[in-house]
Amino acid sequence: MAETNLMSLTRRIVAGDMRALASAMTLIESGDPKARTVIKAIYPHTGKAHVIGVTGAAGTGKSSLIDRLTAEYRQHEKRVGILAVDPSSLFSSGALLGDRVRMRDHFLDAGVFIRSFATRGSAGGLSAAVRDAVHLLDGAGKDIIIVETIGVGQDELEIAALAHTVVVVLMPEIGDEVQGMKAGIAEVADILAVNKTDLPGAEQAIQQLEALFGDGNIPIVPTSAVKNEGIHLLVNNIDEHRVKSVGNGSYWRKRVKLCRQELLALLGDRVFVQLAKKVGDEALDRQAERIAERRIDPYSVVEELAKKAGL
């Protein structure tokens, strides 16, 4: 794709062309270097969207809850982008769960853009491409960007490093698991949504959570995606979190922190590629054999290679 075509693609994305947005998403997910040109050009148009991370264990109904949240935002004429980060296929590295299946009610809505991303083994369940995908959706004029990830707790710290507001989704009958998850939840969550409150054990679960997080710093919102209950309250809590964080300056501090983390990640990728080139595949293979034979440990090898590379 020629540079003029890439600039045309960027202009179309900023104008809200969903086909152009989908094409750029494909460039990002496939690791095409041309994606960098698009991100550079679109970056001045970003920084307006509110990024909401939605995470929680499998079976808590995250996708159904996001479906309801999207409907609520659309009633207020908010443009919504959804990135559903899925487990990767071990064979194809593709996303196993399709966006059409998960959010089919919104598929024909021009104000909603949905994309599934494979984790490809990335730590915390976040694909390396997701951050750039967020920039694309932001530049395309989405007011709300929802990033759904698998899992919860310590493995989901990466979602806290990506979203302005993080909603951790739990469900009734969580029992003793919550106590063990407390530290991870407290580190990640801005809001707790207890979904599936139409099921038995909902009141006990909420009481248990209030006992653990009753200091008021983390709102606990009961919801039922099936019955479409508590969705308006959840949206209000998300909006209140944004207003409060903007007012006390934490929103800006987090934005700077996110930019710093992104910068470090990009620098790390660049340094890694250059270092790998300097060392060479043959040298890496030789060192790997030495490690496998237990003639040396990997830390000592890294020290040797870094010293040779002048690091």
C-alpha positions as CSV (number, residue, x, y, z in Angstrom):
1,M,0.0,0.0,0.0
2,A,1.6,3.3,-1.1
3,E,2.0,6.2,1.3
4,T,-0.6,8.3,-0.5
5,N,-3.1,5.4,-0.1
6,L,-2.2,5.2,3.6
7,M,-2.9,8.9,4.0
8,S,-6.2,8.5,2.2
9,L,-7.0,5.6,4.6
10,T,-6.2,7.8,7.6
11,R,-8.4,10.6,6.3
12,R,-11.3,8.2,5.8
13,I,-10.9,6.8,9.4
14,V,-11.0,10.3,10.9
15,A,-14.1,10.9,8.8
16,G,-15.7,7.9,10.4
17,D,-15.4,5.4,7.5
18,M,-15.9,2.0,9.1
19,R,-14.5,0.1,6.2
20,A,-11.3,2.1,6.3
21,L,-11.2,1.5,10.1
22,A,-11.6,-2.3,9.6
23,S,-8.7,-2.2,7.0
24,A,-6.4,-0.4,9.4
25,M,-7.3,-2.9,12.2
26,T,-6.2,-5.7,9.9
27,L,-2.9,-4.0,9.3
28,I,-2.4,-3.7,13.1
29,E,-3.4,-7.3,13.9
30,S,-1.2,-8.7,11.2
31,G,1.8,-6.8,12.4
32,D,2.1,-4.9,9.1
33,P,4.7,-2.1,9.4
34,K,2.4,0.2,7.4
35,A,0.2,0.3,10.5
36,R,2.8,2.6,12.2
37,T,2.3,5.2,9.4
38,V,-1.5,5.2,10.0
39,I,-1.1,5.5,13.8
40,K,1.4,8.4,13.5
41,A,-1.0,10.2,11.2
42,I,-4.1,9.6,13.3
43,Y,-2.5,10.3,16.7
44,P,-3.3,14.1,16.7
45,H,-7.0,13.2,16.5
46,T,-6.9,10.9,19.5
47,G,-7.2,11.6,23.3
48,K,-11.0,12.3,23.4
49,A,-12.5,8.8,24.0
50,H,-13.2,7.3,27.4
51,V,-11.6,3.8,27.5
52,I,-13.4,1.3,29.7
53,G,-11.8,-2.0,30.6
54,V,-14.2,-4.9,31.4
55,T,-12.6,-7.9,32.9
56,G,-13.6,-10.9,35.0
57,A,-13.6,-14.7,35.1
58,A,-15.2,-16.8,32.4
59,G,-18.9,-17.3,32.9
60,T,-19.6,-14.0,34.6
61,G,-21.4,-12.7,31.6
62,K,-19.0,-9.9,30.5
63,S,-20.1,-10.0,26.9
64,S,-23.8,-9.8,27.7
65,L,-23.1,-7.0,30.1
66,I,-21.1,-5.1,27.4
67,D,-24.0,-5.7,25.0
68,R,-26.3,-4.0,27.5
69,L,-23.9,-1.2,28.2
70,T,-23.5,-0.5,24.5
71,A,-27.3,-0.3,24.1
72,E,-27.4,2.2,27.0
73,Y,-24.7,4.4,25.5
74,R,-26.3,4.3,22.1
75,Q,-29.6,5.6,23.6
76,H,-27.5,8.6,24.6
77,E,-26.1,8.8,21.0
78,K,-22.6,7.9,22.1
79,R,-20.4,6.2,19.5
80,V,-19.0,3.0,20.8
81,G,-16.0,0.9,19.9
82,I,-15.6,-2.6,21.3
83,L,-12.4,-4.7,21.4
84,A,-13.0,-8.2,22.6
85,V,-9.7,-9.9,23.5
86,D,-10.1,-13.6,23.1
87,P,-8.1,-16.8,23.9
88,S,-5.9,-17.7,20.9
89,S,-6.2,-20.9,19.0
90,L,-3.0,-22.9,19.7
91,F,-2.9,-23.8,16.0
92,S,-3.9,-20.6,14.2
93,S,-3.4,-17.9,16.8
94,G,-6.8,-16.5,15.7
95,A,-9.5,-15.3,18.0
96,L,-11.7,-18.2,18.9
97,L,-14.8,-16.1,19.7
98,G,-16.2,-14.1,16.8
99,D,-17.5,-10.6,17.2
100,R,-20.6,-11.3,15.1
101,V,-21.6,-14.0,17.6
102,R,-21.0,-12.0,20.7
103,M,-22.6,-8.6,19.8
104,R,-24.9,-9.5,16.8
105,D,-27.6,-7.1,18.1
106,H,-25.2,-4.1,17.3
107,F,-23.6,-5.5,14.2
108,L,-25.7,-3.4,11.8
109,D,-25.4,-0.2,13.9
110,A,-23.2,2.3,12.2
111,G,-22.5,3.9,15.6
112,V,-20.8,0.7,16.9
113,F,-17.6,-0.9,15.8
114,I,-16.7,-4.4,17.1
115,R,-13.5,-6.3,16.7
116,S,-12.2,-9.5,18.3
117,F,-8.5,-9.8,19.0
118,A,-6.5,-12.9,19.7
119,T,-4.2,-12.7,22.8
120,R,-1.5,-14.7,21.0
121,G,0.0,-15.6,24.4
122,S,0.5,-12.0,25.5
123,A,0.7,-11.5,29.3
124,G,-2.5,-10.3,30.9
125,G,-4.6,-11.5,28.0
126,L,-3.9,-8.3,26.0
127,S,-2.7,-8.5,22.5
128,A,0.2,-6.1,21.6
129,A,-2.1,-4.8,18.9
130,V,-4.9,-3.7,21.2
131,R,-3.3,-0.5,22.3
132,D,-2.9,0.7,18.7
133,A,-6.5,-0.5,18.0
134,V,-7.7,1.8,20.8
135,H,-5.9,4.7,19.2
136,L,-7.6,3.9,15.9
137,L,-11.1,3.8,17.5
138,D,-10.3,7.1,19.3
139,G,-9.2,8.7,16.1
140,A,-12.3,7.5,14.3
141,G,-14.4,9.5,16.7
142,K,-15.6,6.8,19.2
143,D,-16.8,8.4,22.4
144,I,-16.6,5.2,24.4
145,I,-14.1,2.4,23.9
146,I,-14.8,-0.9,25.7
147,V,-12.0,-3.4,26.0
148,E,-13.0,-6.8,27.2
149,T,-10.4,-9.2,28.5
150,I,-10.3,-12.7,29.9
151,G,-9.5,-13.5,33.5
152,V,-9.2,-11.3,36.6
153,G,-6.7,-10.4,39.4
154,Q,-3.0,-10.2,39.1
155,D,-3.0,-11.5,35.5
156,E,-5.2,-8.5,34.5
157,L,-2.9,-5.7,35.6
158,E,-2.4,-4.9,32.0
159,I,-6.0,-3.8,31.6
160,A,-5.4,-1.3,34.4
161,A,-2.5,0.1,32.3
162,L,-4.7,0.6,29.3
163,A,-8.1,1.8,30.5
164,H,-9.3,5.0,32.2
165,T,-11.9,3.1,34.1
166,V,-11.8,-0.7,34.9
167,V,-15.0,-2.7,35.7
168,V,-14.4,-6.1,37.2
169,V,-17.3,-8.4,36.7
170,L,-18.2,-11.0,39.3
171,M,-21.2,-13.2,39.9
172,P,-23.1,-14.8,42.8
173,E,-21.8,-18.0,44.5
174,I,-18.3,-16.7,44.4
175,G,-17.8,-18.0,48.0
176,D,-14.3,-18.1,49.4
177,E,-12.7,-17.2,46.0
178,V,-13.3,-13.5,46.7
179,Q,-11.0,-13.4,49.7
180,G,-8.2,-14.9,47.6
181,M,-8.9,-12.5,44.8
182,K,-9.1,-9.4,47.0
183,A,-5.6,-8.0,46.4
184,G,-5.8,-8.5,42.7
185,I,-9.3,-6.9,42.5
186,A,-8.3,-4.0,44.6
187,E,-5.3,-3.3,42.4
188,V,-7.3,-3.4,39.2
189,A,-10.9,-2.4,39.8
190,D,-12.4,1.1,39.8
191,I,-15.9,-0.5,39.9
192,L,-17.2,-3.9,40.8
193,A,-20.2,-5.2,38.8
194,V,-22.0,-8.2,40.4
195,N,-23.7,-9.6,37.3
196,K,-26.3,-12.4,37.2
197,T,-28.1,-11.1,40.2
198,D,-31.2,-13.0,39.0
199,L,-29.4,-16.1,40.3
200,P,-29.5,-17.4,43.8
201,G,-26.8,-16.1,46.2
202,A,-26.7,-12.6,44.8
203,E,-27.5,-10.8,48.1
204,Q,-24.9,-12.9,50.0
205,A,-22.3,-12.1,47.3
206,I,-23.0,-8.4,47.5
207,Q,-22.8,-8.5,51.3
208,Q,-19.5,-10.3,51.2
209,L,-18.1,-7.8,48.7
210,E,-19.3,-4.9,50.9
211,A,-17.5,-6.4,53.9
212,L,-14.3,-6.6,51.8
213,F,-14.5,-3.3,49.9
214,G,-16.9,-1.4,52.2
215,D,-14.6,1.7,52.4
216,G,-16.4,3.2,49.5
217,N,-13.4,3.5,47.2
218,I,-14.7,0.8,44.9
219,P,-18.5,1.1,44.1
220,I,-20.3,-2.3,44.0
221,V,-23.1,-2.3,41.4
222,P,-25.6,-5.2,41.1
223,T,-26.5,-6.0,37.5
224,S,-28.5,-8.6,35.5
225,A,-27.7,-8.5,31.8
226,V,-30.4,-11.1,31.2
227,K,-33.1,-8.9,32.8
228,N,-31.5,-5.7,31.7
229,E,-31.3,-4.5,35.3
230,G,-28.7,-2.2,36.9
231,I,-27.2,-1.2,33.5
232,H,-28.2,2.5,33.9
233,L,-26.7,2.5,37.4
234,L,-23.4,1.0,36.1
235,V,-23.2,3.6,33.4
236,N,-23.8,6.3,36.0
237,N,-20.9,4.9,38.1
238,I,-18.6,4.8,35.1
239,D,-19.5,8.4,34.3
240,E,-19.1,9.5,37.9
241,H,-15.6,7.9,38.0
242,R,-14.6,9.8,35.0
243,V,-15.9,13.1,36.3
244,K,-14.3,12.6,39.7
245,S,-10.9,11.6,38.3
246,V,-10.9,14.6,35.9
247,G,-11.8,16.9,38.8
248,N,-9.1,15.6,41.2
249,G,-6.4,15.4,38.4
250,S,-6.0,11.7,38.5
251,Y,-7.4,11.3,35.0
252,W,-4.6,13.5,33.6
253,R,-2.0,11.7,35.8
254,K,-3.1,8.3,34.5
255,R,-3.1,9.6,30.9
256,V,0.6,10.6,31.4
257,K,1.3,7.3,33.0
258,L,-0.3,5.4,30.2
259,C,1.7,7.3,27.6
260,R,4.9,6.6,29.6
261,Q,4.1,2.9,29.7
262,E,3.4,2.8,26.0
263,L,6.7,4.6,25.3
264,L,8.6,2.1,27.4
265,A,6.9,-0.8,25.6
266,L,7.7,0.6,22.2
267,L,11.3,1.3,23.2
268,G,11.6,-2.2,24.6
269,D,10.3,-3.7,21.3
270,R,12.8,-1.6,19.3
271,V,15.7,-2.5,21.6
272,F,14.8,-6.2,21.5
273,V,14.7,-6.3,17.7
274,Q,18.1,-4.5,17.4
275,L,19.7,-6.6,20.1
276,A,18.4,-9.8,18.4
277,K,20.0,-8.7,15.1
278,K,23.3,-7.9,16.8
279,V,23.5,-11.2,18.5
280,G,22.3,-13.2,15.5
281,D,20.3,-16.4,15.3
282,E,23.3,-18.8,15.3
283,A,24.7,-17.3,18.5
284,L,21.3,-17.5,20.2
285,D,21.0,-21.2,19.2
286,R,24.4,-21.9,20.6
287,Q,23.6,-20.2,23.9
288,A,20.2,-22.0,24.0
289,E,22.0,-25.3,23.7
290,R,24.4,-24.4,26.5
291,I,21.5,-23.5,28.7
292,A,19.6,-26.7,27.8
293,E,22.7,-28.8,28.7
294,R,22.9,-26.9,32.0
295,R,26.4,-25.7,31.3
296,I,25.3,-22.2,32.0
297,D,22.2,-20.4,33.4
298,P,20.1,-18.0,31.3
299,Y,20.8,-15.0,33.5
300,S,24.6,-15.3,32.9
301,V,24.0,-15.6,29.2
302,V,21.9,-12.5,29.1
303,E,24.7,-10.6,31.0
304,E,27.3,-11.9,28.5
305,L,25.2,-10.9,25.5
306,A,24.3,-7.5,26.9
307,K,27.9,-6.7,27.7
308,K,29.0,-7.6,24.2
309,A,26.2,-5.4,22.8
310,G,27.4,-2.6,25.0
311,L,24.3,-2.5,27.2
